[in-house]
Every structure is written in structure tokens, then in C-alpha cells.
Amino acid sequence: MCGQINLHKESTSPLFEQVKDDIYEKIKNGIYMAGHKIPTELELIDQYQVSRITVRRAIEELCKEGMLVKLQGKGTFVQEKRIFRKIEHTVSFSESCQTNGMVPSASVTERRIMLAGDPEVPEHSAFQDNSVIYIQRVRSADGSPVMLENNYYLYDKYSFLLTESLDGSLYDLLQSKGVVIGCSQHSYIDAIKASGKHAALLDISPGDPLFLLYTELYDIQNELVYIGKQIIVASKYRFSYENS
């Protein structure tokens, strides 16, 4: 625990700004790490020798700026770095991570063949009377789980996925097999709460907010590549929309 910190009380800079700046520097320098809890309000009052109002003002300002987040009944935490991504699903997870200065990784948690008519198979004309490959992967950024990827592929065309390691970029693998991504269709985003299974796989708590991203991805011949139902940790991801 940090000892008392002397502020410049004769400075023209308000005390709350000095407290805010000091906490910001501790976040920037990794003393308060992303996802970790910062000292309590009472501990900060003792450290800085200031009033409760001053500490609260500093914390509120840092929350507004997205540096901190208050979790009801748990305390105040350093906001984890978010992945920013345009709402166009032809941008891969790996590419989104790299654009945001983060290292992507993947681990397969489930891989199986589903027969035609299985109620778990998404409805699509391409899947009628055809076997489907279901692959689930946990996608992480800088080692932190961000997304539970649930993809459904036609068995006849994508059976090679059953033996690939799938620990890297899916789009790069598909391209190496001659599949060039063209566009996404019928995409939408829903807000859901984490189930116990989601929580275990994504290292979060049951009930935490999630995005459900549904999309149908097609190649440049307008043939279905996969249908995806991606479960995304809302605190670690932000979608943006820009007119082209």
C-alpha cells in the first residue's frame, strides 16, 4: 500500500486535479493495472490527506474519461483496454486487435460435426440436408478472453477445419485455402447477460453484460463461408459506425 502523498496545496491547480493526475500516472505506469481494483475511498483520503469530496471528484472525473469504472458493491477498477471495431464484419478479430495495439490469440474449446436437422444448426438454405461443422473458440487480446466465437460451416467445403490447429487468424487460414472473404449479411447485435458457461470460458461473472453478434459471412463468389454467433465481453469491446 502506498504511503502518504504530499500534494502542492499552494498550487493554483485544484486538489482534486492533483489527485486525479496522480492516479492517472499510476495507471499509465502500471502501478494500478487494467482490471484491478484501486484503493478504497478511505485509503485514498488517508494517502492524499484530502477531503472525501476531493477524492470523489477525482474518481468521478477519471470515470467520465473512461480510465476507471465503478462496480456496484465491488469498488472502483481500472478500465480494461477495449477493442474498437467498425460495424463491418469483414474485419477479422485478429486485425481488430492489431489495429488497437494488442496481440490476438485463440484456443479451440469445441469442434464437432452436426447432422442435418439438428435443432442447434442455424436456419439457412445452404445448411438444408447437409452436415455442418461447429467450431467454438475463445478469442483473447493480450491474453485476456474477449470473445466466445461460435461458427457453423458446411462440412463438404470446410472439412479441413477439423484438423487445423485454429490457434491463429481464421481469415488468413481461409485465404491460404483459396477462400477470399467478400462481405457479411444479415448482421445484428443483441445485448445479453453471461450464463455460467459464458462466465467460465470468458473469465467473467455470471450476469455480466455481453454482446451477441450474429452474422452470415460470404466469399467473393457470394457463397456462404460461415454463420457466426459471437459472444463478446461488453467491457472489453466497442463497436463504432462510420459512413464510408
Helices and strands as residue ranges (DSSP letters): H 15-28, H 41-48, H 52-64, E 68-71, E 75-78, E 83-86, H 93-99, E 104-114, G 125-127, E 132-141, E 144-154, H 155-158, G 159-162, H 170-176, E 181-193, H 196-202, E 209-219, E 224-233, G 234-236, E 237-240
